[in-house]
Amino acid sequence: MNDLLSRDRVIAGVEKLRFFPLVVEAGEGCELIEPGGRRLLDLSATWTACALGHGHVVVREALARAAQAPPGAAALSAIHPDGVALAEELLDRVPGSGERRVYFGHCGSDANDVAIRAARHATGRPRVLAFEHSYHGGVGVAMRASGVHVQSGNVETDTAVTFTPYPDPYRSPDTYEVELATLRSHLAAGDVACVIVEPILSDGGLIVPPDGFLTEISAACAAAGTLLICDEVKVGLGRSGTYHAFDHDGLAPDVVTFGKALGAGLPISAAVGPAAVLDEPGASALLTTAGNPYCTAVARAVLRTIDAEGLTERAAVAGERLRAGLREATADLDVVGDIRGRGLVIGVDLVGSRETRDRAPDLAARVVYRAWQLGAVVYYVGGNVLEVTPPLVITDEEVDRAVTILEQAIREADQVDPAAVAEFAGW
């Protein structure tokens, strides 16, 4: 393991987001396996990408079938059955009306990038409205519409992208109407092509908005002739306890984007929306291996498995058990300010004290490091919030194990050597 840690220097720093010296050589179910055989409970699912856990039989079988006689490497200039069938299956699962299309890419970043560019072209409007502390991707206009990147200085500001506040019921419970008014004032200018929104603000601190928030945005967009893009990349496909996270508010966005869980760890993304938006200009979003037969076969298996194994319902039940367990276990800990979420999208907000609600990023860094030492993989977002997003196949026993490890990690965070944590930049 030490040898791999030293060899890791050959990997480019621009793509590293390391929180502790995690080295894994295998995975099984909800566990990751280190060299030497130590098993770690995976409470991240690789930032939700491995929603079916690790080594699920349906993924293995789909890959094996696709590899036997693959029809080329893409849907770029040819048609293949799994690509067409996957698009049809996504259209069946995403609410909407009229002629619609599906774009395939490699990751949520390119799906959001294409959706935004297509919205600008379709509406003839230049401006994009996004939310502060949002994350929509690491490339192109999707990166420039990501508040976490812009606010950290990772990308130049785009004058055609405007950021508006995302409601935070924990820290700003009295500002919701003001935030909605601000959004409507931006739309009133008449130059906004699209609003892009996460139904749960993930990397910005796992913030669950007030009920009806998306409905308010949808109505405001419709009145302004602006397209609503709902970014389901991280929290969609059953994770929130509803099939789509936006189902909680019962709306039908104009465009919906998917990634991460869709490929069960393989690179595939999708954008679903009106033909008038996603058809033009033709051949303007080409990726040579997008929609390839390996990834589309696996994505079809993922959709079937979510349905067949009742994983949406499982996420609701397991998520409630996990939140309740954490609340009970940490009730006496003044540094645990809030435990929130929907389904298996859970945030543990670490603070200096419950009275002040001041963020405790140093504590979060030590907690995730201690959790790794104790046998679990969990990361933090927004500087101080533990993001708990295990695979949807997590068992009750594993949920209870997660509660035990996280409670112990919080209580024992002061045992972590600050010098050890300092080696890892985190988020």
Secondary structure, 3 states (H helix, E strand, C coil): CHHHHHHHHHCCHHHCCCCCCCCCCEEEECEEECCCCCEEEECCCCCCCCCCCECCHHHHHHHHHHHHCCCCCCCCCCCCHHHHHHHHHHHHHCCCCCCEEEEEECCHHHHHHHHHHHHHHHHCCCEEEEECCCCCCCCHHHHHCCHHHHHHCCCCCCCCEEEECCCCCCCCCCCHHHHHHHHHHHHCCCCEEEEEECCCECCCCCECCCCCHHHHHHHHHHHHCCEEEEECCCCCCCCCCCCCHHHHHCCCCCEEEECHHHHCCCCCEEEEEEHHHHCCCCCCCCCCCCCCHHHHHHHHHHHHHHHHCCHHHHHHHHHHHHHHHHHHHCCCCCCEEEEEEECCEEEEEEECCCCCCCECHHHHHHHHHHHHHHCEECEEECCCEEEECCCCCCCHHHHHHHHHHHHHHHHCHHHCCHHHHCCCCCC
